[in-house]
Amino acid sequence: MKQKHLLAGLVLGTILLTGCGSSFDSVTGNTMTIGKDGTISDVSVEDFSEGNYDMADLEAFVNAEIADYNSEAGEDSIVLDAIDTENKLVKLQLTYSGMDDYNAFNNTEYQLEGFEDVKLSGEFTSVADGTKVSVGDMTDSGMKVLKVEDAMNIICKGKVLYYNDNVTEDNGTYIASGDGEAIIVFK
């Protein structure tokens, strides 16, 4: 049971999303990358220096949880790309086949849909020039919409076009405030 709480703390409790194309070794905070094909790569970083945890047991637990999930959802629904347990700073990199697997494994309700499948309202900031635009002014074809409610950093492979007021941009990283639904529109 204690291990389950460790995984929840590692994978669920502190998910912040940053850095597109960042290498595993250079990631210092929780990182999610959304691929053009809908795959999700997530690096979770958690400091376990405050407790007395057995890192080998934690790694075995993570592997078992992924194997259990994949046995029900299908092989390679979640892939463990890397795990690093050095110095009580645990980094876990997982790739999910899509948002459905991400949500099921992490108990989240994020949305990643085609623009035409999502009802949006309000104003958005245009990445191109920083102006405010309405939903009706968004006319590019093939757009996707990501919706999250948690504070996190988000990177989308492809081109981010618009984001709402619950998102800020910092050097290609889109930061969801956690103060309401954060929405990013990208191609």
Buried (B, 14 or more C-beta within 10 A) or exposed (E): EEBEEBBEBBBBEBBBBBBBEBEBEEBEBBBBBBBEEBBBBBBBBBEBEEEEBEBEEBBEBBEEBBEEBBEEBEEEBBBBEEBBBEEBEBBBBBBBBBBEBBBBBBEBEBBBEEBEEBEBEEEBBBBEEEEEBEBEEBEEEEBBBBBBBBBBBBBBBBEBBBBBBBBBBEEEBBBBBEEEEBBBBBB
